Amino acid sequence: MSNTRKRYHPEFKAKVALAALKNEETISELAARFGIHPTMITAWKRALLEGASDIFDKNQKTRKQTEQHV
């Protein structure tokens, strides 16, 4: 029997993290609804909050392109 990890698409992670940010349901309720562990929801929510400022960084794309060419 294979023990491969299940991988989730970024769109799914964003959907779950946004639902967690809304605070309309508890993390446990979201975990039951989406069929994933509550710890994953907490981690995705934290990642979304930490990376949110990058969305508004105008120079981000330029910096990433520069770093790739080095």
All heavy atoms as TSV, in Angstrom:
chain	resi	resn	atom	element	x	y	z
A	1	MET	N	N	0.834	-1.174	0.000
A	1	MET	CA	C	0.000	0.000	0.000
A	1	MET	C	C	0.886	1.248	0.000
A	1	MET	O	O	1.852	1.333	0.733
A	1	MET	CB	C	-0.907	-0.007	1.230
A	1	MET	CG	C	-1.834	1.187	1.274
A	1	MET	SD	S	-2.779	1.284	2.793
A	1	MET	CE	C	-4.064	0.131	2.432
A	2	SER	N	N	0.524	2.208	-0.821
A	2	SER	CA	C	1.313	3.420	-0.964
A	2	SER	C	C	0.872	4.481	0.043
A	2	SER	O	O	-0.313	4.674	0.281
A	2	SER	CB	C	1.147	3.951	-2.382
A	2	SER	OG	O	1.857	5.149	-2.524
A	3	ASN	N	N	1.848	5.128	0.645
A	3	ASN	CA	C	1.562	6.194	1.606
A	3	ASN	C	C	1.919	7.550	1.010
A	3	ASN	O	O	2.744	8.282	1.548
A	3	ASN	CB	C	2.348	5.989	2.895
A	3	ASN	CG	C	1.821	4.840	3.709
A	3	ASN	OD1	O	0.648	4.506	3.602
A	3	ASN	ND2	N	2.670	4.235	4.506
A	4	THR	N	N	1.309	7.903	-0.114
A	4	THR	CA	C	1.606	9.190	-0.720
A	4	THR	C	C	0.764	10.276	-0.072
A	4	THR	O	O	-0.359	10.045	0.341
A	4	THR	CB	C	1.328	9.165	-2.237
A	4	THR	OG1	O	-0.048	8.831	-2.443
A	4	THR	CG2	C	2.201	8.145	-2.933
A	5	ARG	N	N	1.343	11.439	0.019
A	5	ARG	CA	C	0.644	12.581	0.594
A	5	ARG	C	C	-0.371	13.119	-0.391
A	5	ARG	O	O	-0.131	13.150	-1.597
A	5	ARG	CB	C	1.615	13.715	0.893
A	5	ARG	CG	C	2.386	13.536	2.123
A	5	ARG	CD	C	3.140	14.808	2.418
A	5	ARG	NE	N	3.936	14.615	3.606
A	5	ARG	CZ	C	4.665	15.556	4.148
A	5	ARG	NH1	N	4.725	16.726	3.590
A	5	ARG	NH2	N	5.344	15.301	5.234
A	6	LYS	N	N	-1.469	13.579	0.148
A	6	LYS	CA	C	-2.462	14.220	-0.693
A	6	LYS	C	C	-2.027	15.663	-0.904
A	6	LYS	O	O	-1.631	16.349	0.039
A	6	LYS	CB	C	-3.842	14.167	-0.043
A	6	LYS	CG	C	-4.912	14.707	-0.926
A	6	LYS	CD	C	-6.277	14.363	-0.427
A	6	LYS	CE	C	-7.277	14.872	-1.435
A	6	LYS	NZ	N	-8.629	14.561	-1.079
A	7	ARG	N	N	-2.086	16.103	-2.144
A	7	ARG	CA	C	-1.704	17.478	-2.478
A	7	ARG	C	C	-2.950	18.273	-2.816
A	7	ARG	O	O	-3.843	17.778	-3.485
A	7	ARG	CB	C	-0.737	17.493	-3.650
A	7	ARG	CG	C	0.562	16.808	-3.308
A	7	ARG	CD	C	1.486	16.794	-4.470
A	7	ARG	NE	N	2.648	15.987	-4.138
A	7	ARG	CZ	C	3.844	16.207	-4.602
A	7	ARG	NH1	N	4.049	17.176	-5.453
A	7	ARG	NH2	N	4.845	15.440	-4.240
A	8	TYR	N	N	-2.976	19.510	-2.363
A	8	TYR	CA	C	-4.122	20.373	-2.588
A	8	TYR	C	C	-3.725	21.511	-3.521
A	8	TYR	O	O	-2.637	22.062	-3.413
A	8	TYR	CB	C	-4.623	20.945	-1.265
A	8	TYR	CG	C	-5.104	19.873	-0.305
A	8	TYR	CD1	C	-4.278	19.391	0.703
A	8	TYR	CD2	C	-6.373	19.329	-0.432
A	8	TYR	CE1	C	-4.715	18.402	1.574
A	8	TYR	CE2	C	-6.815	18.336	0.430
A	8	TYR	CZ	C	-5.984	17.884	1.421
A	8	TYR	OH	O	-6.419	16.895	2.264
A	9	HIS	N	N	-4.622	21.860	-4.409
A	9	HIS	CA	C	-4.375	22.950	-5.344
A	9	HIS	C	C	-4.395	24.282	-4.603
A	9	HIS	O	O	-5.127	24.437	-3.613
A	9	HIS	CB	C	-5.439	22.962	-6.444
A	9	HIS	CG	C	-5.339	21.790	-7.362
A	9	HIS	ND1	N	-4.400	21.710	-8.359
A	9	HIS	CD2	C	-6.062	20.652	-7.430
A	9	HIS	CE1	C	-4.546	20.570	-9.003
A	9	HIS	NE2	N	-5.546	19.898	-8.454
A	10	PRO	N	N	-3.627	25.244	-5.076
A	10	PRO	CA	C	-3.608	26.560	-4.426
A	10	PRO	C	C	-4.993	27.213	-4.350
A	10	PRO	O	O	-5.305	27.898	-3.379
A	10	PRO	CB	C	-2.676	27.386	-5.310
A	10	PRO	CG	C	-1.810	26.382	-5.986
A	10	PRO	CD	C	-2.655	25.160	-6.158
A	11	GLU	N	N	-5.838	26.965	-5.346
A	11	GLU	CA	C	-7.183	27.533	-5.337
A	11	GLU	C	C	-7.996	26.989	-4.164
A	11	GLU	O	O	-8.738	27.727	-3.511
A	11	GLU	CB	C	-7.916	27.240	-6.651
A	11	GLU	CG	C	-7.290	27.891	-7.861
A	11	GLU	CD	C	-6.132	27.089	-8.464
A	11	GLU	OE1	O	-5.891	25.928	-8.043
A	11	GLU	OE2	O	-5.453	27.635	-9.342
A	12	PHE	N	N	-7.837	25.708	-3.893
A	12	PHE	CA	C	-8.547	25.087	-2.772
A	12	PHE	C	C	-8.041	25.643	-1.448
A	12	PHE	O	O	-8.823	25.974	-0.557
A	12	PHE	CB	C	-8.387	23.563	-2.821
A	12	PHE	CG	C	-9.033	22.859	-1.657
A	12	PHE	CD1	C	-10.403	22.716	-1.592
A	12	PHE	CD2	C	-8.262	22.321	-0.632
A	12	PHE	CE1	C	-11.011	22.062	-0.522
A	12	PHE	CE2	C	-8.846	21.671	0.435
A	12	PHE	CZ	C	-10.235	21.541	0.492
A	13	LYS	N	N	-6.728	25.770	-1.332
A	13	LYS	CA	C	-6.140	26.307	-0.106
A	13	LYS	C	C	-6.635	27.728	0.150
A	13	LYS	O	O	-6.966	28.087	1.282
A	13	LYS	CB	C	-4.617	26.311	-0.194
A	13	LYS	CG	C	-3.994	24.930	-0.187
A	13	LYS	CD	C	-2.487	25.049	-0.299
A	13	LYS	CE	C	-1.806	23.719	-0.304
A	13	LYS	NZ	N	-0.341	23.852	-0.383
A	14	ALA	N	N	-6.692	28.531	-0.900
A	14	ALA	CA	C	-7.158	29.911	-0.764
A	14	ALA	C	C	-8.620	29.946	-0.344
A	14	ALA	O	O	-9.012	30.744	0.518
A	14	ALA	CB	C	-6.963	30.666	-2.079
A	15	LYS	N	N	-9.425	29.073	-0.935
A	15	LYS	CA	C	-10.852	29.014	-0.599
A	15	LYS	C	C	-11.043	28.680	0.878
A	15	LYS	O	O	-11.831	29.328	1.576
A	15	LYS	CB	C	-11.524	27.959	-1.478
A	15	LYS	CG	C	-12.984	27.752	-1.211
A	15	LYS	CD	C	-13.521	26.672	-2.142
A	15	LYS	CE	C	-14.962	26.348	-1.834
A	15	LYS	NZ	N	-15.492	25.314	-2.733
A	16	VAL	N	N	-10.310	27.707	1.366
A	16	VAL	CA	C	-10.415	27.289	2.763
A	16	VAL	C	C	-9.900	28.388	3.691
A	16	VAL	O	O	-10.530	28.711	4.702
A	16	VAL	CB	C	-9.653	25.965	2.998
A	16	VAL	CG1	C	-9.616	25.606	4.473
A	16	VAL	CG2	C	-10.274	24.838	2.180
A	17	ALA	N	N	-8.756	28.982	3.345
A	17	ALA	CA	C	-8.178	30.034	4.185
A	17	ALA	C	C	-9.102	31.252	4.253
A	17	ALA	O	O	-9.269	31.847	5.323
A	17	ALA	CB	C	-6.807	30.441	3.653
A	18	LEU	N	N	-9.714	31.622	3.145
A	18	LEU	CA	C	-10.644	32.752	3.149
A	18	LEU	C	C	-11.881	32.447	3.986
A	18	LEU	O	O	-12.388	33.320	4.702
A	18	LEU	CB	C	-11.046	33.117	1.723
A	18	LEU	CG	C	-9.957	33.820	0.911
A	18	LEU	CD1	C	-10.375	33.942	-0.551
A	18	LEU	CD2	C	-9.646	35.187	1.489
A	19	ALA	N	N	-12.350	31.217	3.915
A	19	ALA	CA	C	-13.488	30.821	4.742
A	19	ALA	C	C	-13.121	30.920	6.221
A	19	ALA	O	O	-13.943	31.334	7.042
A	19	ALA	CB	C	-13.926	29.403	4.381
A	20	ALA	N	N	-11.886	30.567	6.550
A	20	ALA	CA	C	-11.433	30.654	7.938
A	20	ALA	C	C	-11.329	32.110	8.392
A	20	ALA	O	O	-11.632	32.431	9.544
A	20	ALA	CB	C	-10.089	29.956	8.103
A	21	LEU	N	N	-10.922	32.988	7.489
A	21	LEU	CA	C	-10.809	34.408	7.832
A	21	LEU	C	C	-12.166	35.051	8.090
A	21	LEU	O	O	-12.279	35.990	8.867
A	21	LEU	CB	C	-10.101	35.175	6.708
A	21	LEU	CG	C	-8.591	35.035	6.652
A	21	LEU	CD1	C	-8.048	35.736	5.417
A	21	LEU	CD2	C	-7.949	35.595	7.898
A	22	LYS	N	N	-13.192	34.545	7.448
A	22	LYS	CA	C	-14.530	35.114	7.614
A	22	LYS	C	C	-15.086	34.892	9.016
A	22	LYS	O	O	-15.969	35.617	9.461
A	22	LYS	CB	C	-15.493	34.518	6.591
A	22	LYS	CG	C	-15.228	34.972	5.185
A	22	LYS	CD	C	-16.223	34.342	4.232
A	22	LYS	CE	C	-15.936	34.731	2.800
A	22	LYS	NZ	N	-16.881	34.087	1.868
A	23	ASN	N	N	-14.606	33.872	9.704
A	23	ASN	CA	C	-15.043	33.542	11.068
A	23	ASN	C	C	-16.545	33.265	11.174
A	23	ASN	O	O	-17.152	33.496	12.210
A	23	ASN	CB	C	-14.650	34.646	12.060
A	23	ASN	CG	C	-13.171	34.648	12.356
A	23	ASN	OD1	O	-12.536	33.609	12.409
A	23	ASN	ND2	N	-12.618	35.830	12.530
A	24	GLU	N	N	-17.143	32.780	10.096
A	24	GLU	CA	C	-18.560	32.409	10.135
A	24	GLU	C	C	-18.748	30.993	10.676
A	24	GLU	O	O	-19.825	30.634	11.131
A	24	GLU	CB	C	-19.173	32.530	8.744
A	24	GLU	CG	C	-19.216	33.972	8.248
A	24	GLU	CD	C	-19.695	34.096	6.821
A	24	GLU	OE1	O	-19.886	33.059	6.146
A	24	GLU	OE2	O	-19.879	35.239	6.369
A	25	GLU	N	N	-17.677	30.195	10.598
A	25	GLU	CA	C	-17.681	28.828	11.114
A	25	GLU	C	C	-16.393	28.629	11.903
A	25	GLU	O	O	-15.393	29.286	11.637
A	25	GLU	CB	C	-17.711	27.804	9.972
A	25	GLU	CG	C	-18.945	27.845	9.105
A	25	GLU	CD	C	-18.843	26.870	7.948
A	25	GLU	OE1	O	-19.079	25.668	8.177
A	25	GLU	OE2	O	-18.511	27.307	6.837
A	26	THR	N	N	-16.422	27.707	12.843
A	26	THR	CA	C	-15.207	27.399	13.596
A	26	THR	C	C	-14.257	26.607	12.700
A	26	THR	O	O	-14.663	26.067	11.668
A	26	THR	CB	C	-15.517	26.574	14.858
A	26	THR	OG1	O	-16.027	25.298	14.449
A	26	THR	CG2	C	-16.514	27.284	15.754
A	27	ILE	N	N	-13.017	26.531	13.130
A	27	ILE	CA	C	-12.021	25.753	12.386
A	27	ILE	C	C	-12.459	24.290	12.319
A	27	ILE	O	O	-12.321	23.642	11.288
A	27	ILE	CB	C	-10.622	25.883	13.040
A	27	ILE	CG1	C	-10.139	27.336	13.007
A	27	ILE	CG2	C	-9.614	24.970	12.356
A	27	ILE	CD1	C	-9.877	27.903	11.625
A	28	SER	N	N	-13.023	23.781	13.395
A	28	SER	CA	C	-13.489	22.391	13.421
A	28	SER	C	C	-14.619	22.165	12.420
A	28	SER	O	O	-14.664	21.135	11.744
A	28	SER	CB	C	-13.966	22.003	14.818
A	28	SER	OG	O	-12.893	22.055	15.720
A	29	GLU	N	N	-15.522	23.120	12.329
A	29	GLU	CA	C	-16.620	23.007	11.359
A	29	GLU	C	C	-16.098	23.041	9.931
A	29	GLU	O	O	-16.542	22.277	9.075
A	29	GLU	CB	C	-17.644	24.124	11.579
A	29	GLU	CG	C	-18.424	23.992	12.865
A	29	GLU	CD	C	-19.266	25.205	13.191
A	29	GLU	OE1	O	-18.972	26.313	12.685
A	29	GLU	OE2	O	-20.230	25.054	13.967
A	30	LEU	N	N	-15.143	23.923	9.685
A	30	LEU	CA	C	-14.541	23.997	8.348
A	30	LEU	C	C	-13.799	22.709	8.013
A	30	LEU	O	O	-13.867	22.220	6.881
A	30	LEU	CB	C	-13.586	25.190	8.266
A	30	LEU	CG	C	-14.228	26.577	8.279
A	30	LEU	CD1	C	-13.163	27.650	8.415
A	30	LEU	CD2	C	-15.055	26.795	7.026
A	31	ALA	N	N	-13.090	22.168	8.993
A	31	ALA	CA	C	-12.350	20.922	8.774
A	31	ALA	C	C	-13.302	19.790	8.394
A	31	ALA	O	O	-13.015	19.009	7.479
A	31	ALA	CB	C	-11.557	20.552	10.018
A	32	ALA	N	N	-14.432	19.721	9.059
A	32	ALA	CA	C	-15.418	18.687	8.746
A	32	ALA	C	C	-16.024	18.923	7.358
A	32	ALA	O	O	-16.214	17.979	6.585
A	32	ALA	CB	C	-16.513	18.673	9.805
A	33	ARG	N	N	-16.295	20.179	7.039
A	33	ARG	CA	C	-16.924	20.490	5.750
A	33	ARG	C	C	-15.988	20.196	4.585
A	33	ARG	O	O	-16.404	19.649	3.568
A	33	ARG	CB	C	-17.343	21.963	5.710
A	33	ARG	CG	C	-17.987	22.347	4.390
A	33	ARG	CD	C	-18.810	23.607	4.476
A	33	ARG	NE	N	-18.104	24.800	4.839
A	33	ARG	CZ	C	-17.879	25.820	3.995
A	33	ARG	NH1	N	-18.290	25.760	2.752
A	33	ARG	NH2	N	-17.250	26.892	4.421
A	34	PHE	N	N	-14.712	20.545	4.717
A	34	PHE	CA	C	-13.759	20.363	3.625
A	34	PHE	C	C	-13.015	19.030	3.696
A	34	PHE	O	O	-12.290	18.677	2.771
A	34	PHE	CB	C	-12.750	21.514	3.594
A	34	PHE	CG	C	-13.350	22.825	3.167
A	34	PHE	CD1	C	-13.539	23.853	4.071
A	34	PHE	CD2	C	-13.736	23.038	1.851
A	34	PHE	CE1	C	-14.086	25.067	3.683
A	34	PHE	CE2	C	-14.286	24.241	1.442
A	34	PHE	CZ	C	-14.463	25.260	2.357
A	35	GLY	N	N	-13.149	18.315	4.801
A	35	GLY	CA	C	-12.510	17.014	4.937
A	35	GLY	C	C	-11.005	17.073	5.100
A	35	GLY	O	O	-10.285	16.217	4.584
A	36	ILE	N	N	-10.531	18.069	5.820
A	36	ILE	CA	C	-9.093	18.196	6.074
A	36	ILE	C	C	-8.864	18.441	7.557
A	36	ILE	O	O	-9.789	18.742	8.301
A	36	ILE	CB	C	-8.459	19.337	5.241
A	36	ILE	CG1	C	-9.153	20.672	5.531
A	36	ILE	CG2	C	-8.504	19.020	3.767
A	36	ILE	CD1	C	-8.502	21.834	4.835
A	37	HIS	N	N	-7.622	18.323	7.994
A	37	HIS	CA	C	-7.272	18.476	9.406
A	37	HIS	C	C	-7.292	19.958	9.795
A	37	HIS	O	O	-6.849	20.812	9.016
A	37	HIS	CB	C	-5.883	17.889	9.658
A	37	HIS	CG	C	-5.622	17.632	11.100
A	37	HIS	ND1	N	-5.137	18.607	11.942
A	37	HIS	CD2	C	-5.795	16.523	11.865
A	37	HIS	CE1	C	-5.015	18.109	13.159
A	37	HIS	NE2	N	-5.405	16.845	13.136
A	38	PRO	N	N	-7.790	20.275	10.987
A	38	PRO	CA	C	-7.838	21.673	11.432
A	38	PRO	C	C	-6.477	22.378	11.430
A	38	PRO	O	O	-6.395	23.579	11.183
A	38	PRO	CB	C	-8.377	21.574	12.865
A	38	PRO	CG	C	-9.115	20.291	12.913
A	38	PRO	CD	C	-8.420	19.371	11.957
A	39	THR	N	N	-5.414	21.640	11.686
A	39	THR	CA	C	-4.079	22.229	11.681
A	39	THR	C	C	-3.722	22.780	10.302
A	39	THR	O	O	-3.072	23.824	10.186
A	39	THR	CB	C	-3.028	21.189	12.119
A	39	THR	OG1	O	-3.405	20.686	13.401
A	39	THR	CG2	C	-1.637	21.787	12.185
A	40	MET	N	N	-4.157	22.093	9.263
A	40	MET	CA	C	-3.884	22.561	7.904
A	40	MET	C	C	-4.601	23.884	7.646
A	40	MET	O	O	-4.043	24.792	7.025
A	40	MET	CB	C	-4.313	21.515	6.878
A	40	MET	CG	C	-3.484	20.256	6.937
A	40	MET	SD	S	-4.039	19.022	5.767
A	40	MET	CE	C	-3.328	19.662	4.288
A	41	ILE	N	N	-5.820	23.988	8.116
A	41	ILE	CA	C	-6.581	25.217	7.925
A	41	ILE	C	C	-5.878	26.378	8.620
A	41	ILE	O	O	-5.727	27.461	8.051
A	41	ILE	CB	C	-8.025	25.062	8.438
A	41	ILE	CG1	C	-8.761	24.007	7.602
A	41	ILE	CG2	C	-8.759	26.398	8.409
A	41	ILE	CD1	C	-10.147	23.675	8.086
A	42	THR	N	N	-5.423	26.143	9.832
A	42	THR	CA	C	-4.721	27.180	10.587
A	42	THR	C	C	-3.442	27.602	9.867
A	42	THR	O	O	-3.141	28.798	9.775
A	42	THR	CB	C	-4.394	26.680	12.005
A	42	THR	OG1	O	-5.620	26.278	12.638
A	42	THR	CG2	C	-3.719	27.752	12.829
A	43	ALA	N	N	-2.705	26.645	9.333
A	43	ALA	CA	C	-1.461	26.949	8.618
A	43	ALA	C	C	-1.742	27.738	7.341
A	43	ALA	O	O	-1.022	28.696	7.024
A	43	ALA	CB	C	-0.712	25.660	8.297
A	44	TRP	N	N	-2.757	27.342	6.600
A	44	TRP	CA	C	-3.101	28.043	5.354
A	44	TRP	C	C	-3.598	29.449	5.647
A	44	TRP	O	O	-3.297	30.392	4.917
A	44	TRP	CB	C	-4.140	27.264	4.567
A	44	TRP	CG	C	-3.658	25.929	4.062
A	44	TRP	CD1	C	-2.368	25.482	4.011
A	44	TRP	CD2	C	-4.451	24.867	3.562
A	44	TRP	NE1	N	-2.324	24.206	3.502
A	44	TRP	CE2	C	-3.591	23.802	3.213
A	44	TRP	CE3	C	-5.826	24.696	3.376
A	44	TRP	CZ2	C	-4.050	22.608	2.680
A	44	TRP	CZ3	C	-6.281	23.504	2.840
A	44	TRP	CH2	C	-5.410	22.466	2.490
A	45	LYS	N	N	-4.351	29.615	6.714
A	45	LYS	CA	C	-4.845	30.932	7.111
A	45	LYS	C	C	-3.665	31.838	7.470
A	45	LYS	O	O	-3.592	32.987	7.044
A	45	LYS	CB	C	-5.796	30.789	8.299
A	45	LYS	CG	C	-6.352	32.092	8.808
A	45	LYS	CD	C	-7.271	31.856	10.000
A	45	LYS	CE	C	-7.728	33.139	10.650
A	45	LYS	NZ	N	-8.574	32.887	11.826
A	46	ARG	N	N	-2.724	31.303	8.237
A	46	ARG	CA	C	-1.535	32.062	8.628
A	46	ARG	C	C	-0.705	32.447	7.394
A	46	ARG	O	O	-0.249	33.586	7.271
A	46	ARG	CB	C	-0.667	31.254	9.590
A	46	ARG	CG	C	0.528	32.023	10.129
A	46	ARG	CD	C	1.355	31.220	11.134
A	46	ARG	NE	N	0.546	30.759	12.250
A	46	ARG	CZ	C	0.350	29.473	12.556
A	46	ARG	NH1	N	0.921	28.523	11.849
A	46	ARG	NH2	N	-0.384	29.141	13.586
A	47	ALA	N	N	-0.550	31.512	6.455
A	47	ALA	CA	C	0.212	31.789	5.239
A	47	ALA	C	C	-0.463	32.884	4.412
A	47	ALA	O	O	0.215	33.750	3.841
A	47	ALA	CB	C	0.354	30.517	4.418
A	48	LEU	N	N	-1.782	32.847	4.358
A	48	LEU	CA	C	-2.518	33.865	3.624
A	48	LEU	C	C	-2.317	35.235	4.254
A	48	LEU	O	O	-2.045	36.216	3.555
A	48	LEU	CB	C	-4.010	33.525	3.578
A	48	LEU	CG	C	-4.916	34.530	2.880
A	48	LEU	CD1	C	-4.576	34.625	1.395
A	48	LEU	CD2	C	-6.369	34.146	3.050
A	49	LEU	N	N	-2.407	35.305	5.559
A	49	LEU	CA	C	-2.220	36.582	6.247
A	49	LEU	C	C	-0.799	37.107	6.095
A	49	LEU	O	O	-0.579	38.300	5.901
A	49	LEU	CB	C	-2.584	36.444	7.725
A	49	LEU	CG	C	-4.069	36.260	8.014
A	49	LEU	CD1	C	-4.285	35.936	9.489
A	49	LEU	CD2	C	-4.852	37.492	7.619
A	50	GLU	N	N	0.186	36.223	6.183
A	50	GLU	CA	C	1.586	36.645	6.068
A	50	GLU	C	C	1.944	37.076	4.651
A	50	GLU	O	O	2.778	37.948	4.451
A	50	GLU	CB	C	2.514	35.518	6.521
A	50	GLU	CG	C	2.472	35.284	8.011
A	50	GLU	CD	C	3.277	34.067	8.453
A	50	GLU	OE1	O	3.816	33.353	7.588
A	50	GLU	OE2	O	3.336	33.824	9.664
A	51	GLY	N	N	1.301	36.459	3.657
A	51	GLY	CA	C	1.619	36.781	2.270
A	51	GLY	C	C	0.722	37.832	1.645
A	51	GLY	O	O	0.927	38.231	0.498
A	52	ALA	N	N	-0.255	38.314	2.392
A	52	ALA	CA	C	-1.211	39.274	1.835
A	52	ALA	C	C	-0.548	40.574	1.405
A	52	ALA	O	O	-0.932	41.161	0.395
A	52	ALA	CB	C	-2.318	39.546	2.844
A	53	SER	N	N	0.448	41.014	2.126
A	53	SER	CA	C	1.095	42.277	1.776
A	53	SER	C	C	1.848	42.182	0.447
A	53	SER	O	O	2.016	43.187	-0.247
A	53	SER	CB	C	2.045	42.726	2.880
A	53	SER	OG	O	3.069	41.778	3.050
A	54	ASP	N	N	2.273	40.978	0.057
A	54	ASP	CA	C	2.982	40.799	-1.208
A	54	ASP	C	C	2.085	41.091	-2.411
A	54	ASP	O	O	2.570	41.478	-3.470
A	54	ASP	CB	C	3.524	39.378	-1.330
A	54	ASP	CG	C	4.630	39.101	-0.321
A	54	ASP	OD1	O	5.238	40.073	0.172
A	54	ASP	OD2	O	4.869	37.925	-0.023
A	55	ILE	N	N	0.795	40.922	-2.246
A	55	ILE	CA	C	-0.138	41.180	-3.332
A	55	ILE	C	C	-0.086	42.647	-3.732
A	55	ILE	O	O	-0.190	42.984	-4.914
A	55	ILE	CB	C	-1.577	40.801	-2.916
A	55	ILE	CG1	C	-1.656	39.304	-2.670
A	55	ILE	CG2	C	-2.590	41.246	-3.953
A	55	ILE	CD1	C	-2.942	38.860	-2.013
A	56	PHE	N	N	0.121	43.516	-2.772
A	56	PHE	CA	C	0.100	44.949	-3.014
A	56	PHE	C	C	1.484	45.540	-3.252
A	56	PHE	O	O	1.615	46.748	-3.418
A	56	PHE	CB	C	-0.584	45.658	-1.845
A	56	PHE	CG	C	-2.000	45.194	-1.656
A	56	PHE	CD1	C	-2.323	44.329	-0.632
A	56	PHE	CD2	C	-2.991	45.598	-2.525
A	56	PHE	CE1	C	-3.622	43.885	-0.465
A	56	PHE	CE2	C	-4.289	45.158	-2.369
A	56	PHE	CZ	C	-4.615	44.301	-1.337
A	57	ASP	N	N	2.495	44.710	-3.287
A	57	ASP	CA	C	3.862	45.165	-3.523
A	57	ASP	C	C	4.070	45.326	-5.024
A	57	ASP	O	O	4.142	44.357	-5.764
A	57	ASP	CB	C	4.862	44.167	-2.936
A	57	ASP	CG	C	6.290	44.658	-3.016
A	57	ASP	OD1	O	6.520	45.792	-3.479
A	57	ASP	OD2	O	7.179	43.900	-2.594
A	58	LYS	N	N	4.182	46.548	-5.478
A	58	LYS	CA	C	4.291	46.834	-6.908
A	58	LYS	C	C	5.592	46.310	-7.512
A	58	LYS	O	O	5.643	45.962	-8.679
A	58	LYS	CB	C	4.204	48.340	-7.153
A	58	LYS	CG	C	2.854	48.915	-6.839
A	58	LYS	CD	C	2.837	50.404	-7.063
A	58	LYS	CE	C	1.477	50.954	-6.682
A	58	LYS	NZ	N	1.428	52.409	-6.835
A	59	ASN	N	N	6.650	46.259	-6.726
A	59	ASN	CA	C	7.957	45.847	-7.237
A	59	ASN	C	C	8.206	44.356	-7.090
A	59	ASN	O	O	9.269	43.879	-7.443
A	59	ASN	CB	C	9.058	46.623	-6.525
A	59	ASN	CG	C	8.958	48.104	-6.792
A	59	ASN	OD1	O	8.627	48.517	-7.898
A	59	ASN	ND2	N	9.213	48.910	-5.779
A	60	GLN	N	N	7.252	43.613	-6.584
A	60	GLN	CA	C	7.444	42.187	-6.333
A	60	GLN	C	C	7.775	41.436	-7.611
A	60	GLN	O	O	8.703	40.647	-7.657
A	60	GLN	CB	C	6.204	41.578	-5.692
A	60	GLN	CG	C	6.314	40.089	-5.488
A	60	GLN	CD	C	5.011	39.463	-5.060
A	60	GLN	OE1	O	3.966	40.079	-5.139
A	60	GLN	NE2	N	5.063	38.235	-4.634
A	61	LYS	N	N	7.031	41.668	-8.672
A	61	LYS	CA	C	7.240	40.953	-9.920
A	61	LYS	C	C	8.631	41.254	-10.469
A	61	LYS	O	O	9.342	40.380	-10.928
A	61	LYS	CB	C	6.162	41.346	-10.933
A	61	LYS	CG	C	6.111	40.440	-12.134
A	61	LYS	CD	C	5.017	40.850	-13.088
A	61	LYS	CE	C	3.736	40.157	-12.722
A	61	LYS	NZ	N	2.661	40.386	-13.693
A	62	THR	N	N	9.042	42.501	-10.388
A	62	THR	CA	C	10.354	42.891	-10.876
A	62	THR	C	C	11.455	42.208	-10.067
A	62	THR	O	O	12.412	41.703	-10.625
A	62	THR	CB	C	10.524	44.419	-10.784
A	62	THR	OG1	O	9.443	45.043	-11.480
A	62	THR	CG2	C	11.831	44.861	-11.392
A	63	ARG	N	N	11.300	42.162	-8.752
A	63	ARG	CA	C	12.310	41.522	-7.902
A	63	ARG	C	C	12.404	40.033	-8.163
A	63	ARG	O	O	13.486	39.473	-8.213
A	63	ARG	CB	C	11.999	41.765	-6.428
A	63	ARG	CG	C	12.559	43.080	-5.932
A	63	ARG	CD	C	12.407	43.186	-4.458
A	63	ARG	NE	N	11.147	43.930	-4.274
A	63	ARG	CZ	C	10.435	43.923	-3.178
A	63	ARG	NH1	N	10.792	43.213	-2.152
A	63	ARG	NH2	N	9.327	44.618	-3.086
A	64	LYS	N	N	11.283	39.368	-8.330
A	64	LYS	CA	C	11.295	37.927	-8.584
A	64	LYS	C	C	11.981	37.626	-9.904
A	64	LYS	O	O	12.735	36.672	-10.019
A	64	LYS	CB	C	9.877	37.360	-8.581
A	64	LYS	CG	C	9.318	37.158	-7.216
A	64	LYS	CD	C	7.986	36.465	-7.279
A	64	LYS	CE	C	7.449	36.198	-5.890
A	64	LYS	NZ	N	6.162	35.534	-5.919
A	65	GLN	N	N	11.718	38.429	-10.929
A	65	GLN	CA	C	12.347	38.215	-12.218
A	65	GLN	C	C	13.841	38.442	-12.129
A	65	GLN	O	O	14.632	37.709	-12.718
A	65	GLN	CB	C	11.732	39.144	-13.265
A	65	GLN	CG	C	10.312	38.769	-13.633
A	65	GLN	CD	C	9.664	39.787	-14.557
A	65	GLN	OE1	O	10.214	40.856	-14.798
A	65	GLN	NE2	N	8.492	39.460	-15.054
A	66	THR	N	N	14.260	39.446	-11.371
A	66	THR	CA	C	15.676	39.739	-11.200
A	66	THR	C	C	16.365	38.594	-10.464
A	66	THR	O	O	17.459	38.185	-10.841
A	66	THR	CB	C	15.858	41.053	-10.422
A	66	THR	OG1	O	15.167	42.086	-11.102
A	66	THR	CG2	C	17.329	41.403	-10.303
A	67	GLU	N	N	15.732	38.063	-9.426
A	67	GLU	CA	C	16.318	36.967	-8.645
A	67	GLU	C	C	16.467	35.707	-9.485
A	67	GLU	O	O	17.418	34.953	-9.317
A	67	GLU	CB	C	15.459	36.687	-7.422
A	67	GLU	CG	C	15.516	37.789	-6.382
A	67	GLU	CD	C	14.496	37.577	-5.269
A	67	GLU	OE1	O	13.778	36.569	-5.298
A	67	GLU	OE2	O	14.424	38.445	-4.375
A	68	GLN	N	N	15.549	35.462	-10.397
A	68	GLN	CA	C	15.603	34.262	-11.228
A	68	GLN	C	C	16.735	34.331	-12.239
A	68	GLN	O	O	17.283	33.311	-12.621
A	68	GLN	CB	C	14.276	34.051	-11.946
A	68	GLN	CG	C	13.158	33.650	-11.016
A	68	GLN	CD	C	11.821	33.533	-11.744
A	68	GLN	OE1	O	11.724	33.895	-12.904
A	68	GLN	NE2	N	10.818	33.055	-11.035
A	69	HIS	N	N	17.099	35.518	-12.671
A	69	HIS	CA	C	18.135	35.666	-13.685
A	69	HIS	C	C	19.534	35.697	-13.102
A	69	HIS	O	O	20.510	35.683	-13.821
A	69	HIS	CB	C	17.907	36.949	-14.501
A	69	HIS	CG	C	16.657	36.885	-15.329
A	69	HIS	ND1	N	16.477	35.971	-16.327
A	69	HIS	CD2	C	15.516	37.622	-15.287
A	69	HIS	CE1	C	15.286	36.146	-16.863
A	69	HIS	NE2	N	14.679	37.144	-16.248
A	70	VAL	N	N	19.654	35.759	-11.793
A	70	VAL	CA	C	20.971	35.823	-11.141
A	70	VAL	C	C	21.577	34.472	-11.041
A	70	VAL	O	O	21.088	33.457	-11.041
A	70	VAL	CB	C	20.856	36.479	-9.743
A	70	VAL	CG1	C	22.175	36.408	-9.008
A	70	VAL	CG2	C	20.402	37.908	-9.893
